[in-house]
Amino acid sequence: MSGPGPGQVNVVVANEQDEVAIDAGRWASLARRVLLDEGRRGELTLTFVDRAEIRELNREHMGVDAPTDVLSFPLDDGLDAGHGTGEQPPVLLGDVVVCPAVAEGSAPDHAGSLDDEVALLVVHGTLHLLGYDHTGVDDTAAMQARELDHLERSHWHGPAPAEFSLTHRD
């Protein structure tokens, strides 16, 4: 299978876990809408994994020996195939890896529901591939503003529910 040509968006999705029922195609569509709304072109891979796999990835790449909810692995940082000449190869944006089981456990104290938690993680991971980060106060505010905008536009199709939070409640 060949990747997207210049100016195209492609999301390859795989559900490699069976702990939590998810609609992988729905979440791939959300990631695609984020890319389009951000004016980005290229290909990303969205993979849903179990706790053991996300723990191993987190240990190997982040040095943390514990499961996490989402990891992003950018590839062609800063490039945009949408602004090429037609001779330009497609941009491989990177990989977003989500663990629905971890999301399910943190949803009540974070996004409110599993559905909203997975949506937030897909948007969050996709934005990381596009260069957004949360290393400082200004970066965090900018990233959260984009997350909320994308969720309201493409997930809820309106304002966020009252129980939704971008930050974990203690």
C-alpha positions as CSV (number, residue, x, y, z in Angstrom):
1,M,0.0,0.0,0.0
2,S,1.4,3.4,-0.9
3,G,1.1,6.4,1.4
4,P,-0.7,9.7,0.6
5,G,0.5,11.9,-2.2
6,P,1.4,15.5,-1.6
7,G,-1.6,17.5,-0.3
8,Q,-3.4,14.4,1.0
9,V,-4.2,13.2,4.5
10,N,-4.2,9.6,5.5
11,V,-4.7,8.0,8.9
12,V,-3.8,4.3,9.3
13,V,-5.5,2.8,12.3
14,A,-5.0,-0.5,14.2
15,N,-6.7,-1.9,17.3
16,E,-4.2,-4.2,18.9
17,Q,-6.0,-4.6,22.2
18,D,-9.2,-6.3,23.4
19,E,-9.5,-4.9,26.9
20,V,-11.9,-2.0,26.0
21,A,-14.3,-1.9,23.0
22,I,-13.5,1.0,20.7
23,D,-14.6,2.2,17.3
24,A,-11.1,2.5,15.7
25,G,-12.5,4.0,12.5
26,R,-14.3,6.7,14.4
27,W,-11.1,7.8,16.1
28,A,-9.1,7.7,12.8
29,S,-11.7,10.1,11.4
30,L,-11.2,12.4,14.3
31,A,-7.4,12.4,13.9
32,R,-7.9,13.1,10.2
33,R,-10.2,16.1,10.9
34,V,-7.6,17.5,13.3
35,L,-5.0,17.3,10.5
36,L,-7.3,19.0,8.0
37,D,-8.4,21.7,10.4
38,E,-4.7,22.4,11.2
39,G,-4.0,22.7,7.5
40,R,-1.5,19.8,7.6
41,R,-1.1,17.0,5.1
42,G,0.6,13.6,5.4
43,E,0.1,10.3,7.1
44,L,-0.1,9.3,10.7
45,T,-0.6,5.9,12.3
46,L,-3.1,5.6,15.2
47,T,-2.7,2.4,17.2
48,F,-4.7,1.2,20.2
49,V,-2.8,-1.1,22.5
50,D,-3.1,-2.8,25.9
51,R,-1.5,-1.9,29.2
52,A,1.5,-4.1,28.8
53,E,2.4,-2.7,25.4
54,I,2.0,1.0,26.4
55,R,4.0,0.3,29.5
56,E,6.8,-1.2,27.4
57,L,6.8,1.7,25.0
58,N,6.7,4.2,27.8
59,R,9.7,2.5,29.5
60,E,11.7,2.2,26.2
61,H,11.1,5.7,24.9
62,M,10.3,7.9,28.0
63,G,12.2,6.0,30.7
64,V,9.1,5.5,32.8
65,D,8.2,2.0,33.8
66,A,4.5,2.4,34.0
67,P,1.5,2.4,31.7
68,T,0.3,5.7,30.3
69,D,-2.7,6.8,28.3
70,V,-1.1,8.2,25.1
71,L,2.3,8.4,23.4
72,S,3.3,10.3,20.3
73,F,6.2,9.7,18.1
74,P,6.7,12.5,15.5
75,L,8.6,11.6,12.3
76,D,8.9,14.4,9.7
77,D,8.9,17.2,12.2
78,G,8.0,20.6,10.7
79,L,7.4,19.5,7.2
80,D,4.1,19.8,5.3
81,A,3.5,17.9,2.1
82,G,0.6,20.2,1.4
83,H,3.0,23.0,0.3
84,G,5.0,21.0,-2.2
85,T,5.5,20.8,-5.9
86,G,3.9,17.5,-6.7
87,E,7.4,16.0,-6.8
88,Q,7.6,16.2,-3.0
89,P,7.2,12.8,-1.3
90,P,4.4,12.5,1.3
91,V,5.1,13.5,4.8
92,L,5.1,10.7,7.4
93,L,3.9,12.7,10.4
94,G,4.4,9.9,13.0
95,D,2.6,7.6,15.3
96,V,0.0,8.1,18.1
97,V,-0.4,5.2,20.5
98,V,-3.4,5.1,22.8
99,C,-4.2,2.7,25.7
100,P,-8.0,2.6,26.1
101,A,-7.7,0.6,29.4
102,V,-5.7,3.4,31.0
103,A,-8.1,6.0,29.5
104,E,-11.0,4.1,31.0
105,G,-9.4,4.3,34.5
106,S,-8.6,8.0,34.3
107,A,-11.8,9.2,32.5
108,P,-13.9,9.9,35.6
109,D,-11.2,12.3,37.0
110,H,-10.3,13.9,33.7
111,A,-12.5,14.1,30.6
112,G,-15.6,12.7,32.4
113,S,-16.5,9.8,30.1
114,L,-14.5,7.1,28.3
115,D,-15.7,8.5,25.0
116,D,-14.5,12.0,25.8
117,E,-11.2,10.7,27.2
118,V,-10.4,8.8,24.1
119,A,-11.3,11.8,21.9
120,L,-9.1,14.0,24.0
121,L,-6.2,11.5,23.8
122,V,-6.5,11.2,20.0
123,V,-6.6,15.0,19.6
124,H,-3.7,15.5,22.1
125,G,-1.5,12.9,20.4
126,T,-2.2,14.3,17.0
127,L,-1.3,17.8,18.1
128,H,2.0,16.5,19.5
129,L,2.8,15.2,16.0
130,L,2.2,18.7,14.7
131,G,4.6,20.3,17.1
132,Y,2.4,21.3,20.0
133,D,3.7,20.7,23.5
134,H,2.9,21.4,27.1
135,T,6.4,22.0,28.5
136,G,5.6,25.5,29.9
137,V,2.6,27.6,30.9
138,D,2.3,29.3,27.5
139,D,2.8,26.1,25.5
140,T,0.2,24.3,27.7
141,A,-2.4,27.0,27.3
142,A,-1.9,27.1,23.5
143,M,-2.2,23.3,23.2
144,Q,-5.2,23.1,25.5
145,A,-6.9,25.8,23.5
146,R,-6.4,23.8,20.3
147,E,-7.6,20.6,22.0
148,L,-10.8,22.2,23.2
149,D,-11.4,23.9,19.8
150,H,-11.0,20.5,18.0
151,L,-13.2,18.6,20.4
152,E,-15.9,21.2,20.2
153,R,-15.8,21.3,16.5
154,S,-15.3,17.7,15.6
155,H,-16.3,15.6,18.6
156,W,-19.2,17.3,20.4
157,H,-20.2,19.6,17.6
158,G,-20.9,22.2,20.2
159,P,-19.7,23.3,23.7
160,A,-17.9,21.0,26.0
161,P,-20.0,19.1,28.6
162,A,-20.0,20.5,32.1
163,E,-18.2,17.5,33.5
164,F,-15.3,17.7,30.9
165,S,-11.9,18.8,32.1
166,L,-8.6,19.2,30.2
167,T,-6.7,18.7,33.5
168,H,-7.0,15.8,36.0
169,R,-9.1,16.6,39.0
170,D,-7.4,15.7,42.3
